[in-house]
Amino acid sequence: MPSDVFRSRLWSSDSEVMWLSTCWWLRVPVQRLFDLRPLCFTKTWGVSWSRMAETLSAEAEAAGMLRAPAQQNGDAGGDARREPLPGLPEPAPGNREQSPGGGEQASAAAPGPGKRKKRRGAAGERVVPPPKKRRTGVSFSDEHFAETSYYFEGGLRKVRPYYFDFRTYCKGRWVGHSLLHVFSTEFRAQPLAYYQAALRAGRLHLNEEPVQDLSIVLKDNDFLRNTVHRHEPPVTAEPIRLLAENDDVVVVDKPSSIPVHPCGRFRHNTVIFILGKEHQLKELHPLHRLDRLTSGVLMFAKTAAVSERIHEQVRDRQLEKEYVCRVEGEFPVEEVTCKEPILVVSYKVGVCRVDPRGKPCETVFQRLSYNGHSSVVRCRPLTGRTHQIRVHLQFLGHPILNDPIYNSVIWGPSRGRGGHIPKTDEELLRDLVAEHQAKQSLDVLDLCESDLSPGLTDPTAPSSELGEDGMQKLAAVPKMAGVVEAASQDLDTAASAPEKAPETDVPNRETDPLCAECRLLHQDPLPRELVMFLHALRYKGPGFEYSSPMPAWAQDDWQED
C-alpha cells in the first residue's frame, strides 16, 4: 500500500488517533516511516487526546510564506532610537520578536511576566514553527553611527553627548502600579523632579503615546520609552590597529580602556562602533572577548559559518591563547600551574573568586623577567573562565600590578591570597561598589550609576546581590560627583527640549536643560587609569596564528612611575 494512502487511512478517525496516542512507543517509528512531524497532544493523560500532525512539505511551504526578508537592524533589532535597557530582554507584545542584529521570529502569544510563554495549539489546529533566526552578528547601520561623532582631546577619544531612547516592556512586578511608583522605587538614579520635567518635555512615552500623568497605572505588556541625553566616558585616543583581514576574519590589536561591544555607559566608544564608523566593518561576530582594560589580539568572524567553526575548535580545545602581564613581587622562576575552581560572585558587577563550588579551570604561568619590584609573567589559560588569569594570580599572591579589582585591600589584608577573604560575598560586593562609586570609577566594574537602582536591568542587578542592608549602607556613600543632587535643581523651570535635536545642530545637542551631567565638570581620567598590565599576546588555532607586539610596560627596561 502506498505510504500516502496509508497515511490518509491512519488519520481517518479519532478513535484510531486515540489508540495511537496511547501507544507512546509507536510514535517515533510511525513518524519516521511516514515522514510526519513529531506527534503533539494538547491535553493531559486521562482526557481525550487530540492530535496535530503535519507533513514536512506542508510545514516548509507555510514557513516560507511567513518568512520575511532579513533586516539589517541595530543591537536591539530595531532603529537607532529604540534600544532596550541594558540587560533587559525585549519580547514583542504581538506576534513577532526581532533578534539582535536582524532576523525575525514569529511568535504566537504575547509574553507575560517572566519567561515567554509557549503557545499550545487547539485541537486539530495546524501549528507552523517560526522561521529560523538569521545570525547576522553584531550589526549597526549608518543611522546608528550618525547618532553622534567623536572628537579628540588630551590623548582621549571622546563622544559628543546625544539623545537616545531607552525602551522596555512592563515587568510583571510593575503591573498595577503607577509610573510614579515605579520611578520612585526602581529608577532612583534620578529624582522624581527629573521625571516630572521629562514628562512636560514629552520625553516619556507609554505605548508610543506621550505620557500625560505619572499616576497612570501600568498594564501587562505596556511599552515604555524614555528619551535621555546620553554621555559616554572617554577612552584612549590610541587607534585600533588592524593585524589581519581576509574573507573569514578581522583581527585587531585592541587598546586598553575600550570595551569590545556596547555595555553600561559605553556605546560609540566601543570596538564594534569604532570599526564600523572608521573602517566600515559591520556584522562582525566576536570570537572571544577581552576586558575593557585588557589590550591585545581580538578576533572577529565575518560570517556565522566561520564563527561556528572557530567556536567548535574552542570547545574541542584546539586553540591556544597566550597573555603577558606584570604582577606584584617576585614570581617563582619555575613554571606554575593553578587549577583552582572559580566562582562568579556577581555576573552584573563582574566579580569572581576562587571557591570549591566554582567551575574547574587551569592556567599555566611562566616568569619572563623581574626588575626587583614586579615580574613579567606569560600566562596560558587552558580554560576560558571569566577573569581567570586575574583571579588565579590573586590566589597565588601575585595580583596584576594595577588591577583595580583584584589588587585591592577590599579583599582583606592579604588581598585574597590563598583564597583567604574575611568577608561574605554580599559584603565584598558592597565594599567594591562603594569604593569605585566614591572614586567615580564605576566603569571599572562595567557598571554605571543607574545600575545601583533595583530592577533597572535584570534580576542579577547589584541591589539583589547586596541585599537590603547592603543597599542602605551603599546609599550613605556620596553619589558620583553630585549627579543626583544636581539633577534635582531647577528642573521645574527647565525649558522643554526636543525629543531629538536636528543632526546639524551639534551645539544644542551637547547641552540639555534636563541633563544632570551637562551641569558637571568631569575630570578626565589619567593615562594610568586607562591601562591594566594584562595583554593578549597571541591567538593560535588550526591554520592560523595572530600576535601583537609586547606592550611598553612588559619591556625589560620598564620602570615604575
C-alpha positions in Angstrom: 0.0 0.0 0.0 1.4 3.5 -0.9 2.5 5.5 2.0 0.3 8.5 1.2 -2.8 6.3 1.0 -1.9 4.6 4.3 -1.2 8.0 5.8 -4.7 9.2 5.0 -6.2 6.0 6.4 -4.1 6.3 9.5 -5.8 9.6 10.4 -9.3 8.6 9.3 -10.9 8.5 12.7 -10.4 10.0 16.1 -10.6 6.5 17.7 -7.5 5.5 15.7 -5.7 8.6 16.8 -6.6 8.0 20.4 -5.3 4.4 20.1 -2.0 5.6 18.6 -1.6 8.2 21.2 -1.8 5.7 24.0 0.8 3.6 22.3 3.6 6.0 23.0 6.2 3.6 21.9 4.9 3.7 18.3 5.1 7.5 17.8 8.7 7.8 16.7 8.6 4.7 14.3 5.4 5.9 12.7 6.7 9.5 12.4 9.9 8.3 10.7 8.1 5.8 8.5 5.6 8.2 7.0 7.7 11.4 7.1 5.5 13.1 9.7 6.2 15.7 12.3 6.5 14.5 15.9 3.0 14.0 17.3 1.9 16.6 19.8 -1.1 16.1 22.0 -2.6 19.1 23.8 -4.5 17.6 26.7 -3.3 15.7 29.8 -3.4 12.0 30.5 -6.8 10.6 31.2 -8.6 13.0 28.9 -9.4 12.6 25.2 -6.3 13.2 23.2 -6.2 15.5 20.2 -3.6 15.2 17.5 -1.6 17.7 15.4 0.4 16.2 12.6 1.9 17.9 9.5 3.9 16.7 6.6 7.3 18.3 6.3 6.4 19.6 2.8 3.3 21.4 4.1 5.3 22.7 7.0 8.0 24.1 4.8 5.5 25.7 2.4 3.8 27.5 5.3 7.0 28.6 6.9 8.2 30.0 3.6 5.0 32.1 3.3 5.6 33.5 6.8 9.3 34.2 6.4 10.0 37.9 6.0 13.2 39.4 4.4 16.0 39.6 6.9 16.6 43.2 8.2 19.9 44.9 9.0 19.0 46.4 12.3 20.9 47.5 15.3 22.0 45.9 18.5 18.4 45.8 19.7 17.0 44.6 16.4 15.3 48.0 15.8 16.1 51.5 14.8 18.6 53.8 16.5 16.1 55.3 18.9 14.6 52.1 20.1 17.1 50.1 22.1 16.2 48.2 25.2 17.6 49.0 28.6 21.0 47.3 29.0 20.5 43.7 30.2 16.7 43.6 29.6 15.2 41.1 27.2 12.7 42.7 24.9 9.8 40.4 24.0 7.3 41.8 21.5 3.7 42.2 22.6 2.3 40.8 19.4 3.3 38.0 17.2 6.8 38.9 16.3 10.1 39.4 18.0 13.2 40.8 16.5 16.5 39.2 17.2 19.7 41.2 17.9 21.4 42.3 14.8 18.5 41.4 12.5 16.3 38.4 11.7 12.8 37.9 12.9 11.0 35.2 14.8 7.2 34.6 14.6 5.6 34.2 18.0 2.1 33.1 18.7 1.5 34.6 22.1 2.3 37.8 23.9 4.8 37.3 26.7 3.6 37.5 30.3 5.7 38.3 33.4 9.0 36.4 33.5 9.6 33.9 30.8 8.0 33.9 27.4 5.0 31.5 27.3 5.0 28.8 24.6 1.8 28.6 22.6 -0.3 25.5 23.0 -2.4 24.8 19.9 -6.1 24.0 19.9 -7.4 20.6 18.9 -6.9 19.9 15.2 -5.2 23.3 14.6 -2.2 23.4 12.3 0.9 24.8 14.0 3.7 26.1 11.9 7.1 26.6 13.5 8.7 30.0 13.2 11.4 30.5 10.6 15.0 30.3 11.9 16.7 33.4 13.0 19.3 34.9 10.7 22.6 35.1 12.5 24.0 38.4 11.4 26.5 39.1 14.1 26.7 42.4 15.9 25.3 44.8 13.3 24.8 48.5 13.3 23.6 50.7 10.5 24.7 54.1 9.3 21.8 55.6 11.2 23.3 54.3 14.5 26.7 55.7 13.5 25.1 59.1 12.8 23.8 59.5 16.3 26.9 61.5 17.3 30.6 62.0 16.4 34.0 61.7 18.0 36.4 64.4 19.0 39.9 64.0 20.4 41.3 66.0 23.3 44.2 65.4 25.7 45.0 62.0 24.3 41.4 60.8 24.7 38.7 59.8 22.3 35.5 61.5 23.4 31.9 61.2 22.3 29.7 64.3 21.8 26.6 63.9 24.0 23.5 62.8 22.1 19.8 62.0 22.5 19.0 58.4 22.9 15.9 56.2 23.6 15.9 53.5 26.3 12.9 51.2 26.0 11.4 48.3 27.8 8.2 46.4 28.3 6.4 46.5 31.6 7.8 44.0 34.1 5.4 41.7 36.0 6.1 43.4 39.3 5.2 46.8 37.8 1.7 45.7 36.7 -1.0 47.5 38.8 1.4 50.2 39.9 1.6 53.8 38.7 4.6 55.2 36.8 5.2 57.5 39.7 5.6 54.4 42.0 7.9 52.6 39.6 10.1 55.7 39.1 10.3 56.3 42.9 11.1 52.8 43.9 13.1 51.3 41.0 14.6 54.2 39.0 16.2 56.1 41.8 19.2 57.3 39.9 17.2 60.4 39.1 14.9 62.4 41.4 11.2 62.5 40.8 11.5 66.1 39.7 13.5 64.9 36.7 10.8 62.6 35.5 8.1 65.2 36.0 10.2 67.6 33.9 10.8 64.9 31.3 7.0 64.3 31.1 6.4 68.0 30.4 9.1 67.9 27.8 7.5 65.0 26.0 10.3 62.5 26.6 8.3 59.8 28.4 6.1 57.6 26.1 3.8 54.7 27.0 2.7 52.5 24.1 4.2 55.2 21.8 1.9 57.9 23.2 3.3 60.8 25.3 2.7 60.3 29.0 0.3 62.9 30.4 0.2 61.9 34.0 2.7 59.9 36.1 -0.2 58.5 38.1 -1.2 56.3 35.1 -1.4 52.6 36.1 0.7 50.1 34.1 -0.7 47.0 32.5 0.9 43.9 31.3 2.8 44.3 28.0 2.8 48.1 28.2 5.8 49.5 26.3 7.9 52.3 27.9 10.2 54.6 26.1 12.4 57.2 27.8 14.4 59.7 25.8 17.6 60.7 27.6 20.6 62.9 27.0 23.5 60.4 26.9 27.1 61.0 27.9 29.8 58.4 27.4 33.1 58.1 29.3 36.3 58.9 27.3 38.7 56.2 26.2 42.2 56.3 24.9 42.8 58.1 21.6 45.2 55.3 20.6 43.9 53.9 17.3 42.6 50.3 16.8 45.3 48.7 14.7 44.3 46.0 12.1 46.5 43.0 12.4 44.9 40.9 9.7 41.8 40.8 7.5 40.6 38.2 5.0 37.3 36.7 3.8 36.9 34.9 7.1 38.1 37.1 10.0 39.2 40.5 11.2 41.9 40.6 13.8 42.8 43.8 15.6 45.2 45.0 18.3 42.7 46.4 20.9 44.0 49.3 23.0 43.2 49.2 26.7 40.2 51.1 28.0 37.9 50.4 25.0 35.1 47.9 25.5 34.6 45.3 22.8 30.8 45.9 22.4 28.2 48.3 23.9 27.7 47.8 27.6 27.0 50.1 30.6 27.6 53.7 29.6 29.6 52.8 26.6 28.1 52.6 23.1 30.0 54.6 20.5 33.3 54.3 22.4 33.5 50.6 21.7 35.5 48.4 19.3 32.4 47.4 17.4 31.3 51.0 16.8 34.8 52.3 16.0 35.4 49.6 13.4 32.0 50.3 11.9 32.4 54.0 11.8 36.1 54.3 10.9 36.8 51.1 9.0 33.3 50.3 7.5 33.5 46.8 9.1 30.0 45.6 10.0 28.1 42.5 11.0 31.1 41.1 12.9 30.9 38.1 15.2 33.1 38.4 18.2 35.0 35.1 18.7 36.1 36.0 22.2 36.1 39.0 24.5 38.7 41.0 26.3 38.0 43.0 29.5 37.8 46.7 28.9 41.2 47.4 30.5 42.9 44.5 28.7 44.7 45.1 25.5 45.9 42.8 22.7 44.7 40.4 20.0 41.0 40.4 19.4 39.3 38.3 16.7 36.0 38.7 14.8 34.5 36.4 12.3 32.9 37.8 9.2 30.3 35.1 8.8 28.2 32.9 11.1 29.8 29.8 9.5 33.3 30.9 10.4 32.1 31.8 13.9 30.6 28.4 14.4 33.7 26.6 13.1 36.1 28.5 15.4 33.8 28.1 18.4 33.7 24.4 17.8 37.5 24.5 17.8 37.3 26.3 21.2 35.1 23.6 22.5 37.5 20.9 21.3 40.4 22.7 23.0 42.2 23.2 19.6 43.0 26.9 20.2 45.9 28.3 22.2 45.8 31.7 23.9 48.8 33.4 25.4 48.8 36.5 27.6 51.5 38.6 29.2 51.1 40.6 32.4 53.1 42.4 35.1 52.4 41.3 38.6 53.3 42.2 42.2 56.5 40.9 43.7 59.0 38.2 42.6 57.1 35.4 40.8 58.6 31.9 41.1 61.2 31.1 38.4 59.8 27.6 37.8 56.6 27.1 35.8 53.4 27.3 38.0 50.1 25.7 37.2 47.0 26.8 39.0 43.9 24.6 38.9 41.7 26.3 41.5 38.0 26.4 40.6 36.5 29.9 40.1 33.0 31.0 41.2 31.2 34.0 39.8 30.2 36.2 42.8 28.3 38.6 40.7 27.5 38.4 37.0 26.3 42.0 37.0 29.2 43.6 38.8 31.6 41.1 37.1 33.5 39.8 40.2 34.8 36.3 40.7 36.8 34.4 43.3 38.4 31.0 44.0 35.8 28.7 45.6 35.4 24.9 45.7 31.8 25.4 44.3 33.2 27.1 41.2 33.9 25.7 37.8 37.1 23.9 37.1 39.8 25.8 35.3 43.5 25.7 34.7 46.2 28.4 34.0 49.9 27.9 33.3 52.3 30.7 34.3 55.9 31.3 33.4 58.0 34.2 34.6 59.8 36.2 31.9 61.6 38.8 33.9 61.9 40.5 37.3 63.0 44.1 38.0 63.3 44.0 41.8 59.7 45.1 42.4 57.5 43.4 39.9 57.6 40.4 37.5 56.5 40.0 33.8 54.7 36.7 33.5 53.5 34.7 30.5 50.0 33.2 31.0 48.4 30.3 29.1 44.8 29.8 30.1 43.7 26.2 29.3 40.1 27.0 30.1 38.1 30.2 29.5 36.5 31.4 32.7 35.7 35.0 33.5 38.7 36.9 34.9 40.5 33.5 35.1 44.1 34.9 34.8 43.4 37.8 37.2 41.7 35.6 39.9 44.4 32.9 39.7 47.2 35.5 40.1 45.4 36.9 43.1 45.1 33.5 44.6 48.9 32.9 44.1 49.6 36.2 45.9 50.9 37.9 42.8 48.0 40.1 41.5 48.4 42.2 38.4 50.3 45.3 39.5 47.5 47.8 38.7 44.4 45.6 38.7 41.7 47.9 40.1 39.5 45.0 41.3 41.7 42.0 42.4 44.6 44.0 43.8 42.6 45.9 46.4 42.6 46.0 50.2 38.8 45.4 49.8 39.7 41.7 49.7 41.3 41.9 53.2 44.9 42.3 54.5 46.2 39.5 52.2 44.3 40.8 49.2 42.8 37.4 48.6 46.0 35.4 48.6 45.3 31.7 49.1 41.6 32.3 48.9 41.5 34.0 52.3 38.7 36.6 52.2 37.4 37.6 55.6 34.1 38.8 54.1 30.8 37.4 52.8 30.1 37.8 49.1 27.5 40.4 50.0 29.9 42.5 52.0 32.6 42.1 49.3 30.3 43.4 46.6 29.0 46.2 48.7 32.5 47.4 49.5 33.8 47.1 45.9 30.9 49.1 44.5 31.2 51.7 47.3 34.9 52.1 46.7 34.5 52.7 43.0 31.4 54.8 43.4 33.4 57.2 45.7 36.2 57.3 43.1 33.8 57.9 40.3 35.2 54.8 38.6 32.1 52.5 38.4 33.0 51.9 34.7 35.9 49.8 36.0 33.2 47.3 37.2 31.3 47.6 33.8 28.7 49.2 36.0 27.0 52.6 35.8 25.3 54.7 38.5 21.8 53.7 37.3 22.6 50.1 37.8 22.5 50.7 41.6 18.7 51.0 41.4 17.0 47.7 42.0 15.2 46.2 39.0 16.6 48.6 36.5 18.2 45.9 34.4 17.7 42.3 35.4 17.3 40.1 38.5 21.1 39.9 38.8 21.4 43.6 39.4 23.7 44.6 42.3 20.8 45.5 44.5 19.6 41.9 44.7 23.1 40.7 45.4 23.9 43.3 48.0 20.7 42.7 49.9 18.6 45.4 51.7 21.2 46.1 54.3 23.9 46.5 51.7 21.8 48.9 49.7 21.1 51.0 52.8 24.8 51.2 53.6 25.6 52.0 50.0 23.1 54.8 50.0 25.2 56.6 52.5 28.2 56.8 50.1 28.4 60.1 48.3 26.9 60.0 44.8 29.1 60.4 41.7 30.2 64.0 41.9 26.7 65.2 42.7 24.9 63.7 39.7 21.7 63.2 41.5 21.9 66.3 43.6 22.4 68.5 40.5 19.5 66.9 38.7 17.1 68.0 41.4 17.9 71.7 41.0 15.8 74.0 38.8 14.2 71.1 37.0 10.7 72.7 37.4 11.8 75.7 35.4 13.9 73.8 32.8 13.0 74.6 29.2 11.4 71.9 27.1 13.9 70.1 25.0 13.1 68.5 21.6 12.8 64.7 21.6 15.6 64.5 19.1 17.6 67.6 18.1 18.5 68.2 14.5 21.6 66.4 13.3 23.1 69.7 12.2 22.5 71.5 15.4 25.5 70.0 17.2 25.9 72.7 20.0 22.3 72.3 21.1 22.7 68.5 21.3 25.7 68.8 23.5 23.8 70.6 26.3 20.4 69.7 27.7 18.3 71.6 30.3 17.2 68.4 32.0 20.6 66.6 32.0 22.4 66.5 35.3 25.7 65.5 33.7 25.6 68.6 31.5 26.0 70.7 34.7 29.0 68.9 35.9 32.7 69.5 35.2 34.1 66.0 34.7 37.8 65.4 35.3 39.4 63.4 32.6 40.9 60.1 33.6 44.7 59.9 34.0 46.6 57.8 31.4 47.5 55.3 34.1 43.8 54.8 34.9 43.1 53.6 31.3 45.6 50.8 31.4 45.8 47.4 33.1 49.0 45.4 32.7 47.4 42.5 31.0 47.8 41.9 27.3 46.5 39.3 24.9 49.8 38.4 23.1 48.9 35.5 20.8 45.9 33.6 19.5 46.6 30.3 17.6 44.4 27.7 16.0 44.3 25.1 13.2 45.7 27.0 10.2 46.1 30.4 11.8 48.2 32.3 14.3 47.9 36.0 15.2 50.1 38.0 17.6 50.7 41.6 18.6 53.9 43.3 19.9 54.9 43.3 23.5 53.5 46.4 25.3 55.9 49.0 26.7 55.2 48.0 30.3 56.4 44.4 29.6 59.8 45.5 28.4 62.9 44.6 30.5 63.9 48.3 30.9 60.5 49.5 32.0 60.5 51.5 35.3 57.5 52.2 37.5 56.5 55.8 37.9 
